[in-house]
């Protein structure tokens, strides 16, 4: 599975990205976001995925630092079979689809 960023194109989203998980079969699911919020860069794993709040969000120096922290948090979650068993694929996809309908997302950014 591969993680990559997709730039959010929206008047209120100057430097924001959705984090996309691409399965081995090519299925893409939006699992989180990275972007500038108020006074700096922030990252977060979507709430459709059950995690403790402290493990699911944070701040960073820049986009690359946020992606590094996001990937580390995602790796911790995905390495725990108990956690991944609780993730309902349909719930995650439904949350991602409802969120993506609010934004026009284009331009993939490889990390």
Buried (B, 14 or more C-beta within 10 A) or exposed (E): EEBBBBBBEEEEBEEBBBBBBBEEEEEBBBBBBBBBBEEEBBBBBBEBBEBEEEEBBBEBEEBEBBBBBBBEBBEEBBEEEEBEEEBEEEEBBEBBEEBBEEBEBEEBEEB
